[in-house]
Amino acid sequence: FQHSATVKSHRHRQQLSRQYAVPEKSIDGAKYEVLLDWVKSNGGEINNKITIQKSSQGSGYGAFTNGEVKEGEIIFEIPRKACFTLEAALNDDKFGKAFKNLIEKAGPGGNTVVMAGYMAKERLLGKKDATGTSAWSAYFDTLPWERGINNQEHVLFWQEEKIEELLTGSTCYVEAKSLRDEVGLATSIMNKVLGPSIRVARGEDVDEGGFNINRMLPWMAKPPTPEEPPEGFPEAMKGAFVCLLTRAFQDEKEDGNDDEEKLVPLLDMLQHSDTPNVRHAMRKADGTVEVRARCDIPTGTELFNQYRSEEEETMPYSRFFTRFGFVPGISEDMENLLRDKSSIFYPQKAEI
Ligand SMILES: C[S@@+](CC[C@H](N)C(=O)[O-])C[C@H]1O[C@@H](n2cnc3c(N)ncnc32)[C@H](O)[C@@H]1O
């Protein structure tokens, strides 16, 4: 009986993992060629000993050396204009002013909301434009806008029922819920700022009230009200938040202070390790981000950045998971660990 119970639970587990495993989407390697060309056309310098391949950690992609790199050698240099910064959002011709007002009202918490809104708008309208596309599209096409792109996992991508099922009672629950609520709030605030223009750019009709023949004739499709977000907008906001949470970092500045968080193309292809082999800093003169080897790096080595120190008391592994979608050093399926009530996520019960 015990044996069949075990088999059953094993089968059940397999079914569940099939149901819940991150759906890996096939990777089009050409997108990285486009990215490298885009970085270079923006004035970036890339060491020719660097390649992008499947990472040795987890199942996403990462960067590797295909030649020996000496300590201090430049790995890449990314100019400020190729970095996705708050400044870029605030300089947007059409929405920069509205973004500034929002930050004035919301305080510094508004920075991420504005960056996410600007990203979502560029993603949606850039895609829509048949000729020019967004200036960011070569870069944005490499980002995890949906669960499973480069095997990206994140609690923002989960359905509510999965949060309840897997996280209730865990140390992630409260933070995962409040993060999801904040993204929901940010989406409705940004919808007010961006929604109508996205609709206009798409040539959509909006029900502004007043006389409208479409509302009077029941057999005609009703146009949406201005409060309803444009199609794809909530998903784009969610994707933007996942990108910012998992890929935006602060650089060291020459004065020893940290710069604000921003997305740096290529630096954001590096996986995390608590013993990184690169360092990154922002040049004061022109804001260029320099990524250099911390030590001699042999051929065929994966390059690692340290997202956050694993020693920080404010960064337990459960928080790593809520923010970055992975737990350092753990290759097992996260959902199985959560179902098994792993001590990473569940406080240890006292032994009786
Ligand atoms: C800055 S991105 C790194 C590039 C990303 N792997 C890609 O393919 O685009 C951060 C994401 O990579 C994955 N990741 C980074 N370091 C990892 C590690 N040490 N183990 C497992 N996954 C890791 C996580 O999904 C994380 O959210």
The ligand as an SDF file (V2000), in Angstrom:
LIG
                    3D

 27 29  0  0  0  0  0  0  0  0999 V2000
   19.6330   39.7960  -15.0180 C   0  0  0  0  0  0  0  0  0  0  0  0
   18.7540   38.4160  -15.6550 S   0  0  0  0  0  0  0  0  0  0  0  0
   20.0720   37.3810  -16.2440 C   0  0  0  0  0  0  0  0  0  0  0  0
   19.8700   36.9520  -17.7020 C   0  0  0  0  0  0  0  0  0  0  0  0
   18.7420   35.9860  -17.9180 C   0  0  0  0  0  0  0  0  0  0  0  0
   19.1170   34.6420  -17.4490 N   0  0  0  0  0  0  0  0  0  0  0  0
   18.3340   35.9000  -19.3810 C   0  0  0  0  0  0  0  0  0  0  0  0
   18.3570   34.8030  -19.9740 O   0  0  0  0  0  0  0  0  0  0  0  0
   17.9290   36.9170  -19.9540 O   0  0  0  0  0  0  0  0  0  0  0  0
   18.1830   37.7130  -14.1420 C   0  0  0  0  0  0  0  0  0  0  0  0
   17.4150   36.4120  -14.2470 C   0  0  0  0  0  0  0  0  0  0  0  0
   18.2750   35.3280  -14.6030 O   0  0  0  0  0  0  0  0  0  0  0  0
   18.0040   34.1760  -13.8070 C   0  0  0  0  0  0  0  0  0  0  0  0
   19.1700   33.9330  -12.9190 N   0  0  0  0  0  0  0  0  0  0  0  0
   20.1700   34.7940  -12.6510 C   0  0  0  0  0  0  0  0  0  0  0  0
   21.1080   34.2490  -11.8600 N   0  0  0  0  0  0  0  0  0  0  0  0
   20.6900   32.9960  -11.6100 C   0  0  0  0  0  0  0  0  0  0  0  0
   21.2460   31.9080  -10.8480 C   0  0  0  0  0  0  0  0  0  0  0  0
   22.3800   32.0370  -10.1850 N   0  0  0  0  0  0  0  0  0  0  0  0
   20.5340   30.7540  -10.8110 N   0  0  0  0  0  0  0  0  0  0  0  0
   19.3590   30.6230  -11.4720 C   0  0  0  0  0  0  0  0  0  0  0  0
   18.8020   31.5990  -12.2080 N   0  0  0  0  0  0  0  0  0  0  0  0
   19.4630   32.7750  -12.2810 C   0  0  0  0  0  0  0  0  0  0  0  0
   16.7450   34.4960  -13.0190 C   0  0  0  0  0  0  0  0  0  0  0  0
   15.6340   34.1020  -13.7910 O   0  0  0  0  0  0  0  0  0  0  0  0
   16.7960   36.0050  -12.9210 C   0  0  0  0  0  0  0  0  0  0  0  0
   15.5300   36.5770  -12.7450 O   0  0  0  0  0  0  0  0  0  0  0  0
  1  2  1  0
  2  3  1  0
  2 10  1  0
  3  4  1  0
  4  5  1  0
  5  6  1  0
  5  7  1  0
  7  8  2  0
  7  9  1  0
 10 11  1  0
 11 12  1  0
 11 26  1  0
 12 13  1  0
 13 14  1  0
 13 24  1  0
 14 15  1  0
 14 23  1  0
 15 16  2  0
 16 17  1  0
 17 18  1  0
 17 23  2  0
 18 19  1  0
 18 20  2  0
 20 21  1  0
 21 22  2  0
 22 23  1  0
 24 25  1  0
 24 26  1  0
 26 27  1  0
M  CHG  2   2   1   9  -1
M  END
$$$$
